[in-house]
Amino acid sequence: MVCVASFGFAILGFLQQTSDNSSLLVWPAIVVLALFIIVYSKWGRDVNRIKTNWFEIERRVASTESKTAEQDQRLADQQKQLQRQQHLMENLARYSISDYIFYQLRDIHRAQQTGGEFKYARDGSMWRNLRFMMDHGYIQELSPEPEHGANLKDIVQITPAGLDLIALRDQSEARARTA
């Protein structure tokens, strides 16, 4: 800062020695130099807005840095919120249907994907499980009850909600295995 002050005194001395015409040209340079010193000094950090075109750009850069920091914080907050929502969705997928019924749904889906078989057993419990899946919207309505030994891959139509449940639960199980 001492260097800046001595430079300022040197300019004032120069102005006293110059003629009136040349001092008219030097004054704008001095004003611009003074504004640069203010902007780039520790006091200039508190300046919010300078209305000349050149310095307004400088303030925008400083403002952009603070906005970037704010947006980084918002992004981090949103990431935490998404992680909490993902955890809640995984819990809902996990506890909205028993493992036994879910595995039946997943095995029917796998049989449909691979061309395999999933045979229906007319034992009372399998029909009850299919009714549960129908009531909760995981498969489309079946009527009447399938015959014993029927291949469910050809009879059951899994709904988008059922496919989403399978994907979410498989993703959750894969994440649990790698953790």
FIKOLZA-1660 file (N, C-alpha, C; in steps of 0.1 Angstrom, whole numbers, plus 5000, padded with zeros to 4 digits):
% residues 179
   i   px   py   pz ch aa at
   1 5008 4988 5000  A  M  N
   1 5000 5000 5000  A  M CA
   1 5009 5012 5000  A  M  C
   2 5021 5012 5006  A  V  N
   2 5030 5023 5006  A  V CA
   2 5034 5026 4992  A  V  C
   3 5036 5016 4984  A  C  N
   3 5040 5017 4970  A  C CA
   3 5029 5025 4962  A  C  C
   4 5016 5022 4965  A  V  N
   4 5005 5028 4958  A  V CA
   4 5005 5043 4962  A  V  C
   5 5007 5046 4975  A  A  N
   5 5007 5060 4979  A  A CA
   5 5018 5068 4973  A  A  C
   6 5030 5062 4972  A  S  N
   6 5041 5069 4966  A  S CA
   6 5039 5071 4951  A  S  C
   7 5032 5061 4945  A  F  N
   7 5029 5063 4931  A  F CA
   7 5019 5074 4929  A  F  C
   8 5009 5075 4938  A  G  N
   8 5000 5086 4937  A  G CA
   8 5006 5099 4938  A  G  C
   9 5016 5101 4947  A  F  N
   9 5023 5114 4949  A  F CA
   9 5031 5117 4937  A  F  C
  10 5037 5107 4930  A  A  N
  10 5045 5109 4918  A  A CA
  10 5036 5114 4907  A  A  C
  11 5024 5109 4906  A  I  N
  11 5015 5113 4896  A  I CA
  11 5011 5128 4898  A  I  C
  12 5008 5131 4911  A  L  N
  12 5004 5145 4914  A  L CA
  12 5015 5155 4911  A  L  C
  13 5028 5151 4914  A  G  N
  13 5039 5159 4910  A  G CA
  13 5040 5161 4895  A  G  C
  14 5038 5150 4888  A  F  N
  14 5038 5151 4873  A  F CA
  14 5027 5160 4868  A  F  C
  15 5016 5160 4874  A  L  N
  15 5005 5169 4869  A  L CA
  15 5008 5183 4871  A  L  C
  16 5015 5186 4882  A  Q  N
  16 5018 5200 4885  A  Q CA
  16 5028 5205 4874  A  Q  C
  17 5036 5197 4869  A  Q  N
  17 5046 5201 4859  A  Q CA
  17 5041 5201 4845  A  Q  C
  18 5030 5195 4842  A  T  N
  18 5025 5194 4828  A  T CA
  18 5016 5206 4825  A  T  C
  19 5014 5208 4812  A  S  N
  19 5006 5219 4808  A  S CA
  19 4991 5216 4810  A  S  C
  20 4983 5225 4807  A  D  N
  20 4968 5223 4809  A  D CA
  20 4963 5213 4800  A  D  C
  21 4967 5213 4787  A  N  N
  21 4961 5203 4778  A  N CA
  21 4965 5189 4781  A  N  C
  22 4977 5187 4785  A  S  N
  22 4982 5173 4788  A  S CA
  22 4975 5168 4801  A  S  C
  23 4973 5177 4810  A  S  N
  23 4966 5173 4823  A  S CA
  23 4952 5168 4821  A  S  C
  24 4945 5173 4810  A  L  N
  24 4932 5169 4807  A  L CA
  24 4932 5154 4803  A  L  C
  25 4943 5150 4796  A  L  N
  25 4944 5136 4792  A  L CA
  25 4948 5127 4803  A  L  C
  26 4955 5132 4813  A  V  N
  26 4961 5124 4823  A  V CA
  26 4950 5121 4834  A  V  C
  27 4941 5130 4836  A  W  N
  27 4931 5129 4847  A  W CA
  27 4922 5116 4845  A  W  C
  28 4917 5113 4833  A  P  N
  28 4909 5101 4832  A  P CA
  28 4918 5089 4836  A  P  C
  29 4930 5089 4832  A  A  N
  29 4939 5077 4835  A  A CA
  29 4941 5076 4850  A  A  C
  30 4941 5087 4857  A  I  N
  30 4943 5087 4871  A  I CA
  30 4930 5082 4878  A  I  C
  31 4919 5086 4873  A  V  N
  31 4906 5081 4878  A  V CA
  31 4905 5066 4876  A  V  C
  32 4908 5061 4865  A  V  N
  32 4908 5047 4862  A  V CA
  32 4917 5040 4871  A  V  C
  33 4929 5045 4872  A  L  N
  33 4939 5039 4881  A  L CA
  33 4935 5038 4895  A  L  C
  34 4928 5049 4900  A  A  N
  34 4923 5050 4914  A  A CA
  34 4912 5039 4916  A  A  C
  35 4904 5038 4906  A  L  N
  35 4893 5028 4907  A  L CA
  35 4899 5014 4907  A  L  C
  36 4909 5011 4899  A  F  N
  36 4915 4998 4899  A  F CA
  36 4922 4995 4913  A  F  C
  37 4928 5005 4919  A  I  N
  37 4934 5004 4932  A  I CA
  37 4923 5001 4942  A  I  C
  38 4912 5008 4941  A  I  N
  38 4901 5005 4951  A  I CA
  38 4896 4991 4949  A  I  C
  39 4893 4987 4937  A  V  N
  39 4887 4974 4934  A  V CA
  39 4897 4963 4938  A  V  C
  40 4909 4964 4936  A  Y  N
  40 4919 4953 4938  A  Y CA
  40 4925 4954 4952  A  Y  C
  41 4922 4963 4960  A  S  N
  41 4927 4964 4974  A  S CA
  41 4918 4957 4983  A  S  C
  42 4922 4956 4996  A  K  N
  42 4914 4949 5006  A  K CA
  42 4901 4957 5008  A  K  C
  43 4901 4970 5006  A  W  N
  43 4889 4978 5008  A  W CA
  43 4879 4976 4997  A  W  C
  44 4885 4973 4985  A  G  N
  44 4876 4971 4973  A  G CA
  44 4868 4959 4974  A  G  C
  45 4871 4949 4983  A  R  N
  45 4863 4937 4984  A  R CA
  45 4849 4939 4989  A  R  C
  46 4847 4950 4996  A  D  N
  46 4834 4953 5001  A  D CA
  46 4826 4961 4991  A  D  C
  47 4832 4965 4980  A  V  N
  47 4824 4973 4970  A  V CA
  47 4814 4964 4963  A  V  C
  48 4802 4967 4963  A  N  N
  48 4792 4958 4958  A  N CA
  48 4789 4961 4943  A  N  C
  49 4789 4973 4939  A  R  N
  49 4786 4976 4925  A  R CA
  49 4793 4989 4921  A  R  C
  50 4800 4988 4909  A  I  N
  50 4805 5000 4903  A  I CA
  50 4799 5001 4889  A  I  C
  51 4794 5012 4886  A  K  N
  51 4785 5014 4875  A  K CA
  51 4792 5015 4861  A  K  C
  52 4805 5016 4861  A  T  N
  52 4811 5016 4848  A  T CA
  52 4811 5003 4842  A  T  C
  53 4812 5002 4829  A  N  N
  53 4811 4989 4822  A  N CA
  53 4822 4980 4825  A  N  C
  54 4834 4984 4827  A  W  N
  54 4846 4976 4829  A  W CA
  54 4845 4970 4843  A  W  C
  55 4841 4977 4853  A  F  N
  55 4842 4972 4866  A  F CA
  55 4829 4965 4870  A  F  C
  56 4818 4967 4863  A  E  N
  56 4806 4959 4865  A  E CA
  56 4809 4944 4862  A  E  C
  57 4817 4942 4852  A  I  N
  57 4821 4929 4848  A  I CA
  57 4829 4922 4859  A  I  C
  58 4838 4930 4865  A  E  N
  58 4846 4924 4877  A  E CA
  58 4837 4921 4888  A  E  C
  59 4827 4929 4891  A  R  N
  59 4818 4926 4902  A  R CA
  59 4809 4914 4898  A  R  C
  60 4806 4912 4886  A  R  N
  60 4798 4900 4882  A  R CA
  60 4806 4888 4884  A  R  C
  61 4819 4888 4882  A  V  N
  61 4828 4877 4884  A  V CA
  61 4828 4873 4899  A  V  C
  62 4830 4883 4907  A  A  N
  62 4829 4881 4922  A  A CA
  62 4816 4876 4926  A  A  C
  63 4805 4881 4920  A  S  N
  63 4792 4877 4924  A  S CA
  63 4790 4863 4919  A  S  C
  64 4795 4859 4907  A  T  N
  64 4793 4846 4902  A  T CA
  64 4800 4836 4911  A  T  C
  65 4812 4839 4917  A  E  N
  65 4818 4830 4926  A  E CA
  65 4810 4827 4938  A  E  C
  66 4804 4838 4944  A  S  N
  66 4795 4836 4955  A  S CA
  66 4783 4828 4952  A  S  C
  67 4777 4830 4940  A  K  N
  67 4766 4823 4935  A  K CA
  67 4769 4808 4933  A  K  C
  68 4781 4806 4928  A  T  N
  68 4786 4792 4925  A  T CA
  68 4787 4785 4939  A  T  C
  69 4792 4792 4949  A  A  N
  69 4793 4785 4962  A  A CA
  69 4779 4782 4968  A  A  C
  70 4770 4792 4966  A  E  N
  70 4756 4789 4970  A  E CA
  70 4750 4777 4963  A  E  C
  71 4752 4777 4950  A  Q  N
  71 4747 4766 4942  A  Q CA
  71 4753 4752 4946  A  Q  C
  72 4766 4753 4949  A  D  N
  72 4773 4740 4953  A  D CA
  72 4766 4735 4966  A  D  C
  73 4763 4745 4975  A  Q  N
  73 4757 4741 4988  A  Q CA
  73 4743 4736 4985  A  Q  C
  74 4735 4742 4976  A  R  N
  74 4722 4737 4973  A  R CA
  74 4723 4723 4967  A  R  C
  75 4732 4722 4958  A  L  N
  75 4734 4708 4952  A  L CA
  75 4737 4698 4962  A  L  C
  76 4746 4701 4971  A  A  N
  76 4749 4691 4982  A  A CA
  76 4737 4688 4990  A  A  C
  77 4729 4698 4994  A  D  N
  77 4716 4696 5001  A  D CA
  77 4707 4688 4993  A  D  C
  78 4705 4690 4980  A  Q  N
  78 4696 4682 4972  A  Q CA
  78 4701 4668 4971  A  Q  C
  79 4714 4666 4970  A  Q  N
  79 4720 4652 4970  A  Q CA
  79 4717 4645 4983  A  Q  C
  80 4718 4652 4994  A  K  N
  80 4714 4645 5007  A  K CA
  80 4699 4642 5007  A  K  C
  81 4691 4651 5002  A  Q  N
  81 4677 4649 5002  A  Q CA
  81 4674 4637 4992  A  Q  C
  82 4680 4636 4981  A  L  N
  82 4678 4625 4972  A  L CA
  82 4682 4611 4978  A  L  C
  83 4693 4612 4986  A  Q  N
  83 4698 4600 4993  A  Q CA
  83 4687 4595 5003  A  Q  C
  84 4682 4605 5010  A  R  N
  84 4672 4602 5020  A  R CA
  84 4659 4596 5013  A  R  C
  85 4655 4602 5002  A  Q  N
  85 4644 4597 4995  A  Q CA
  85 4646 4583 4989  A  Q  C
  86 4658 4581 4984  A  Q  N
  86 4662 4567 4979  A  Q CA
  86 4661 4557 4990  A  Q  C
  87 4666 4561 5002  A  H  N
  87 4665 4552 5013  A  H CA
  87 4651 4549 5017  A  H  C
  88 4642 4559 5017  A  L  N
  88 4628 4557 5020  A  L CA
  88 4622 4548 5010  A  L  C
  89 4625 4550 4997  A  M  N
  89 4619 4542 4987  A  M CA
  89 4623 4527 4988  A  M  C
  90 4636 4525 4991  A  E  N
  90 4641 4512 4993  A  E CA
  90 4634 4505 5005  A  E  C
  91 4632 4513 5015  A  N  N
  91 4625 4507 5027  A  N CA
  91 4610 4503 5023  A  N  C
  92 4604 4512 5016  A  L  N
  92 4590 4510 5012  A  L CA
  92 4589 4497 5003  A  L  C
  93 4599 4496 4994  A  A  N
  93 4599 4484 4985  A  A CA
  93 4602 4472 4993  A  A  C
  94 4611 4473 5003  A  R  N
  94 4615 4462 5011  A  R CA
  94 4603 4457 5019  A  R  C
  95 4596 4466 5025  A  Y  N
  95 4586 4462 5035  A  Y CA
  95 4571 4462 5030  A  Y  C
  96 4569 4466 5018  A  S  N
  96 4556 4467 5012  A  S CA
  96 4551 4453 5008  A  S  C
  97 4560 4443 5007  A  I  N
  97 4557 4430 5002  A  I CA
  97 4566 4420 5009  A  I  C
  98 4561 4409 5013  A  S  N
  98 4570 4399 5020  A  S CA
  98 4580 4394 5010  A  S  C
  99 4591 4389 5015  A  D  N
  99 4601 4383 5007  A  D CA
  99 4596 4371 4998  A  D  C
 100 4588 4363 5005  A  Y  N
 100 4583 4351 4998  A  Y CA
 100 4574 4355 4985  A  Y  C
 101 4565 4365 4987  A  I  N
 101 4557 4369 4976  A  I CA
 101 4565 4377 4966  A  I  C
 102 4575 4385 4970  A  F  N
 102 4583 4392 4961  A  F CA
 102 4591 4383 4952  A  F  C
 103 4596 4372 4958  A  Y  N
 103 4604 4363 4951  A  Y CA
 103 4596 4355 4940  A  Y  C
 104 4583 4353 4944  A  Q  N
 104 4574 4347 4934  A  Q CA
 104 4572 4357 4922  A  Q  C
 105 4570 4370 4925  A  L  N
 105 4568 4380 4915  A  L CA
 105 4581 4381 4906  A  L  C
 106 4592 4381 4913  A  R  N
 106 4605 4382 4905  A  R CA
 106 4608 4370 4897  A  R  C
 107 4605 4358 4902  A  D  N
 107 4607 4345 4895  A  D CA
 107 4598 4344 4883  A  D  C
 108 4585 4349 4884  A  I  N
 108 4576 4350 4872  A  I CA
 108 4582 4359 4862  A  I  C
 109 4587 4370 4866  A  H  N
 109 4593 4380 4857  A  H CA
 109 4606 4374 4850  A  H  C
 110 4614 4367 4858  A  R  N
 110 4626 4361 4852  A  R CA
 110 4622 4350 4842  A  R  C
 111 4612 4342 4845  A  A  N
 111 4607 4332 4836  A  A CA
 111 4602 4338 4823  A  A  C
 112 4596 4350 4824  A  Q  N
 112 4591 4357 4812  A  Q CA
 112 4603 4362 4804  A  Q  C
 113 4613 4367 4811  A  Q  N
 113 4625 4372 4804  A  Q CA
 113 4633 4362 4797  A  Q  C
 114 4634 4350 4803  A  T  N
 114 4644 4340 4798  A  T CA
 114 4636 4329 4791  A  T  C
 115 4623 4329 4791  A  G  N
 115 4616 4318 4784  A  G CA
 115 4615 4306 4793  A  G  C
 116 4618 4307 4806  A  G  N
 116 4617 4296 4815  A  G CA
 116 4603 4293 4819  A  G  C
 117 4602 4286 4830  A  E  N
 117 4588 4282 4835  A  E CA
 117 4587 4286 4849  A  E  C
 118 4574 4289 4853  A  F  N
 118 4571 4291 4867  A  F CA
 118 4557 4284 4868  A  F  C
 119 4557 4272 4874  A  K  N
 119 4544 4264 4874  A  K CA
 119 4536 4268 4886  A  K  C
 120 4523 4268 4883  A  Y  N
 120 4513 4272 4894  A  Y CA
 120 4510 4259 4902  A  Y  C
 121 4510 4261 4915  A  A  N
 121 4506 4250 4924  A  A CA
 121 4492 4254 4931  A  A  C
 122 4482 4246 4929  A  R  N
 122 4469 4249 4934  A  R CA
 122 4469 4244 4948  A  R  C
 123 4475 4251 4957  A  D  N
 123 4476 4247 4971  A  D CA
 123 4470 4257 4981  A  D  C
 124 4464 4268 4975  A  G  N
 124 4457 4278 4983  A  G CA
 124 4466 4290 4986  A  G  C
 125 4479 4287 4990  A  S  N
 125 4488 4299 4993  A  S CA
 125 4492 4306 4980  A  S  C
 126 4494 4299 4969  A  M  N
 126 4499 4306 4957  A  M CA
 126 4488 4315 4952  A  M  C
 127 4476 4310 4952  A  W  N
 127 4465 4319 4948  A  W CA
 127 4463 4331 4957  A  W  C
 128 4465 4329 4970  A  R  N
 128 4464 4340 4979  A  R CA
 128 4476 4350 4976  A  R  C
 129 4487 4345 4973  A  N  N
 129 4499 4354 4969  A  N CA
 129 4496 4362 4956  A  N  C
 130 4490 4355 4947  A  L  N
 130 4487 4362 4934  A  L CA
 130 4476 4372 4936  A  L  C
 131 4466 4369 4945  A  R  N
 131 4456 4379 4948  A  R CA
 131 4462 4391 4955  A  R  C
 132 4472 4389 4964  A  F  N
 132 4479 4400 4970  A  F CA
 132 4486 4409 4960  A  F  C
 133 4493 4403 4950  A  M  N
 133 4500 4410 4940  A  M CA
 133 4489 4418 4931  A  M  C
 134 4478 4412 4928  A  M  N
 134 4468 4419 4921  A  M CA
 134 4462 4431 4929  A  M  C
 135 4459 4428 4941  A  D  N
 135 4453 4439 4950  A  D CA
 135 4462 4451 4951  A  D  C
 136 4475 4449 4951  A  H  N
 136 4485 4459 4953  A  H CA
 136 4490 4465 4939  A  H  C
 137 4485 4460 4928  A  G  N
 137 4488 4465 4915  A  G CA
 137 4501 4461 4909  A  G  C
 138 4507 4450 4914  A  Y  N
 138 4519 4445 4909  A  Y CA
 138 4517 4436 4896  A  Y  C
 139 4505 4429 4896  A  I  N
 139 4502 4422 4884  A  I CA
 139 4487 4425 4880  A  I  C
 140 4484 4423 4867  A  Q  N
 140 4470 4425 4863  A  Q CA
 140 4461 4414 4868  A  Q  C
 141 4448 4418 4868  A  E  N
 141 4438 4409 4874  A  E CA
 141 4438 4396 4866  A  E  C
 142 4437 4385 4874  A  L  N
 142 4436 4371 4868  A  L CA
 142 4422 4366 4871  A  L  C
 143 4416 4360 4862  A  S  N
 143 4403 4353 4864  A  S CA
 143 4401 4343 4854  A  S  C
 144 4397 4331 4857  A  P  N
 144 4396 4325 4870  A  P CA
 144 4410 4320 4875  A  P  C
 145 4410 4313 4886  A  E  N
 145 4423 4308 4892  A  E CA
 145 4429 4298 4882  A  E  C
 146 4442 4300 4880  A  P  N
 146 4449 4291 4870  A  P CA
 146 4448 4276 4874  A  P  C
 147 4449 4267 4864  A  E  N
 147 4449 4253 4867  A  E CA
 147 4462 4249 4873  A  E  C
 148 4461 4238 4881  A  H  N
 148 4474 4233 4887  A  H CA
 148 4484 4229 4876  A  H  C
 149 4496 4234 4877  A  G  N
 149 4507 4230 4868  A  G CA
 149 4507 4240 4856  A  G  C
 150 4499 4250 4855  A  A  N
 150 4499 4260 4845  A  A CA
 150 4512 4268 4846  A  A  C
 151 4517 4272 4834  A  N  N
 151 4529 4280 4834  A  N CA
 151 4525 4295 4836  A  N  C
 152 4528 4301 4847  A  L  N
 152 4524 4315 4850  A  L CA
 152 4531 4325 4842  A  L  C
 153 4542 4322 4835  A  K  N
 153 4548 4332 4827  A  K CA
 153 4540 4335 4815  A  K  C
 154 4531 4326 4811  A  D  N
 154 4522 4329 4800  A  D CA
 154 4508 4335 4804  A  D  C
 155 4505 4335 4817  A  I  N
 155 4492 4339 4822  A  I CA
 155 4493 4353 4829  A  I  C
 156 4504 4355 4837  A  V  N
 156 4505 4367 4845  A  V CA
 156 4511 4378 4837  A  V  C
 157 4505 4390 4838  A  Q  N
 157 4510 4402 4832  A  Q CA
 157 4515 4412 4843  A  Q  C
 158 4528 4414 4844  A  I  N
 158 4533 4423 4855  A  I CA
 158 4531 4437 4850  A  I  C
 159 4526 4445 4860  A  T  N
 159 4523 4459 4857  A  T CA
 159 4536 4467 4858  A  T  C
 160 4536 4480 4853  A  P  N
 160 4548 4488 4855  A  P CA
 160 4551 4490 4870  A  P  C
 161 4541 4490 4879  A  A  N
 161 4545 4491 4893  A  A CA
 161 4552 4479 4898  A  A  C
 162 4548 4467 4893  A  G  N
 162 4555 4455 4896  A  G CA
 162 4569 4455 4891  A  G  C
 163 4571 4459 4878  A  L  N
 163 4585 4460 4873  A  L CA
 163 4593 4470 4880  A  L  C
 164 4587 4481 4884  A  D  N
 164 4595 4491 4892  A  D CA
 164 4599 4485 4906  A  D  C
 165 4590 4478 4912  A  L  N
 165 4593 4471 4925  A  L CA
 165 4605 4461 4923  A  L  C
 166 4604 4454 4913  A  I  N
 166 4615 4444 4910  A  I CA
 166 4628 4451 4908  A  I  C
 167 4628 4461 4900  A  A  N
 167 4641 4469 4897  A  A CA
 167 4646 4475 4910  A  A  C
 168 4637 4482 4917  A  L  N
 168 4642 4489 4929  A  L CA
 168 4647 4479 4940  A  L  C
 169 4640 4468 4941  A  R  N
 169 4644 4459 4952  A  R CA
 169 4657 4451 4948  A  R  C
 170 4658 4448 4935  A  D  N
 170 4671 4442 4930  A  D CA
 170 4683 4452 4932  A  D  C
 171 4680 4464 4929  A  Q  N
 171 4691 4474 4930  A  Q CA
 171 4695 4476 4945  A  Q  C
 172 4685 4476 4954  A  S  N
 172 4687 4477 4968  A  S CA
 172 4695 4465 4973  A  S  C
 173 4691 4453 4968  A  E  N
 173 4699 4441 4973  A  E CA
 173 4713 4441 4967  A  E  C
 174 4715 4445 4955  A  A  N
 174 4728 4446 4949  A  A CA
 174 4737 4456 4957  A  A  C
 175 4731 4467 4961  A  R  N
 175 4739 4477 4969  A  R CA
 175 4742 4471 4983  A  R  C
 176 4733 4464 4989  A  A  N
 176 4736 4458 5002  A  A CA
 176 4747 4447 5001  A  A  C
 177 4747 4440 4990  A  R  N
 177 4758 4430 4988  A  R CA
 177 4772 4437 4987  A  R  C
 178 4773 4448 4980  A  T  N
 178 4785 4455 4978  A  T CA
 178 4790 4463 4990  A  T  C
 179 4781 4466 4999  A  A  N
 179 4784 4474 5011  A  A CA
 179 4791 4466 5021  A  A  C
% end
